[in-house]
Amino acid sequence: TKDALKLAVSEKARVRILNSTATSGLAETTGAFFTSKGLNVVSMGNSGAPSSFSTIEIHNATPYTLAYLSEILKVPSTRIFNKYDPNGEADITIYLGDDWLTTNPMK
């Protein structure tokens, strides 16, 4: 995971984190966690749509960041979606689900 993090940090992907849980402030707490690891978190907020499971959207080619985030967030490939948008504000969007509340390493 350290090598995965090193590669992800070197990629400088812009990461947006959206909270899809009822737990307020989860996007900000998670954003601070990933920022402390050296990732480039560009925005945080609420998704407005509750979800039991975290998902990841890829907007630009950032394979190392995707690999690191999907491992930490325990998001299987079936919940990773390509939404190509190279001119968007983020390269990757994370939608935090209820599963992140119980499995995250931030505790």
C-alpha positions as CSV (number, residue, x, y, z in Angstrom):
1,T,0.0,0.0,0.0
2,K,2.9,2.4,0.6
3,D,4.1,1.9,-3.0
4,A,0.5,2.4,-4.2
5,L,0.2,5.6,-2.2
6,K,3.6,6.9,-3.5
7,L,2.5,6.3,-7.1
8,A,-0.9,7.9,-6.4
9,V,0.7,11.0,-4.9
10,S,3.1,11.3,-7.8
11,E,0.1,11.3,-10.2
12,K,-1.4,14.5,-8.6
13,A,-4.9,13.5,-9.4
14,R,-7.6,15.9,-8.4
15,V,-10.0,14.1,-6.0
16,R,-13.6,15.2,-5.2
17,I,-15.2,13.5,-2.1
18,L,-19.0,13.4,-1.7
19,N,-20.8,12.1,1.3
20,S,-23.7,9.7,0.6
21,T,-24.4,8.9,4.2
22,A,-26.4,10.4,7.0
23,T,-23.2,11.1,9.0
24,S,-22.5,14.8,8.7
25,G,-19.0,15.9,8.0
26,L,-17.8,12.5,6.7
27,A,-16.6,14.0,3.4
28,E,-14.5,16.6,5.3
29,T,-13.0,14.1,7.7
30,T,-12.2,11.7,4.8
31,G,-10.8,14.6,2.8
32,A,-8.5,15.6,5.6
33,F,-7.4,11.9,5.9
34,F,-6.5,11.6,2.3
35,T,-4.9,15.1,2.2
36,S,-2.7,14.0,5.2
37,K,-1.6,11.1,3.0
38,G,-0.5,13.5,0.3
39,L,-3.4,13.3,-2.1
40,N,-4.8,16.3,-3.9
41,V,-8.4,16.7,-2.6
42,V,-10.0,19.6,-4.5
43,S,-13.5,19.6,-3.1
44,M,-15.8,17.9,-0.5
45,G,-19.5,18.0,0.0
46,N,-22.7,16.0,0.2
47,S,-24.0,13.9,-2.8
48,G,-27.7,14.3,-1.8
49,A,-28.3,10.7,-2.6
50,P,-27.9,8.1,0.2
51,S,-26.0,4.9,-0.5
52,S,-25.1,1.8,1.4
53,F,-21.9,1.3,-0.7
54,S,-19.1,3.6,-1.7
55,T,-18.5,4.1,-5.4
56,I,-15.8,5.8,-7.5
57,E,-16.2,7.7,-10.8
58,I,-13.2,8.1,-13.0
59,H,-13.1,11.3,-15.1
60,N,-9.6,11.2,-16.4
61,A,-6.7,8.7,-16.7
62,T,-5.3,8.3,-13.2
63,P,-4.7,4.6,-12.7
64,Y,-2.5,4.8,-9.7
65,T,-4.8,7.0,-7.7
66,L,-7.8,4.8,-8.7
67,A,-5.9,1.7,-7.5
68,Y,-5.0,3.2,-4.2
69,L,-8.4,4.6,-3.5
70,S,-10.3,1.5,-4.5
71,E,-8.0,-0.6,-2.2
72,I,-8.4,1.8,0.8
73,L,-12.2,2.3,0.3
74,K,-12.7,-1.5,-0.5
75,V,-14.6,-0.6,-3.7
76,P,-14.8,-3.5,-6.2
77,S,-14.5,-3.0,-9.9
78,T,-18.3,-3.4,-10.2
79,R,-18.7,-0.1,-8.3
80,I,-16.2,1.9,-10.3
81,F,-17.6,3.9,-13.2
82,N,-16.0,5.6,-16.2
83,K,-17.5,9.1,-16.6
84,Y,-14.8,10.6,-18.8
85,D,-14.6,14.4,-18.5
86,P,-11.0,15.6,-18.9
87,N,-12.0,19.2,-18.4
88,G,-14.0,18.7,-15.2
89,E,-12.9,19.9,-11.8
90,A,-11.8,16.5,-10.6
91,D,-10.1,13.4,-12.1
92,I,-11.8,11.1,-9.6
93,T,-15.0,11.5,-7.6
94,I,-15.6,9.3,-4.5
95,Y,-19.1,8.8,-3.2
96,L,-18.8,7.6,0.4
97,G,-21.4,5.0,1.4
98,D,-22.4,3.5,4.7
99,D,-19.8,0.8,4.2
100,W,-17.0,3.4,4.7
101,L,-18.4,4.3,8.1
102,T,-17.6,0.8,9.4
103,T,-14.5,-0.1,7.4
104,N,-12.5,3.1,7.2
105,P,-8.9,3.2,8.7
106,M,-9.4,6.7,10.1
107,K,-10.5,5.6,13.6
